[in-house]
Amino acid sequence: MKIDLKWEKPLQLKDGSATNRIYTCSELRRIATKPGVYVFARRFSGGVFPLYVGQAKNLRSRIDHQFKSNVPLMVGLQHAPNGRRILLVGRVSLHRGQQKAKVLDIVESALIKHALAQGHDLLNQQGTKTKVHAIKSKGNHTSRQVAPLKMLVERRRGN
């Protein structure tokens, strides 16, 4: 399946205490009301580190809801390591015959798996860190083509 994703310019999160929130975004109106994915992240030392990945059928509405109502997530963002908090928003363009929900699930899952494989700690729906298994490999050059020296995979419940 071919999926097109267009990322907007990063948005800076700001102190939301004036509106009884932890964070806010003064440019919320810039966010499209289209389907897509969003990443709350921190920018530090020249890098961008994802903290939470989500999906939405209406990006602006969902992100506004996160700021207003998802206190565990906002507290998790607040307690993350150093760095400026930013919001990355990616709009999905659907091709003929593609189902919005299926495409959003695929993109969100891919972003989460990629972040975990890079060793980033992500906050889950309960505002706690996603647990991962660390797999260390030893072997020859050929085996490293399919299994790098270190792999991180999400822990499933019960293991």
Secondary structure, 3 states (H helix, E strand, C coil): CCCEEEECCCEECEECHHHCCCEECCCHHHCCCCCEEEEEEEEECCEEEEEEEEEECCHHHHHHHHHHHCHHHHHHHHCCCCCEEEEEEEEEECCCCCCHHHHHHHHHHHHHHHHHHCCCCCECCCCCECCEEEEECCCCCCHHHCCCCEEEEECCCCC
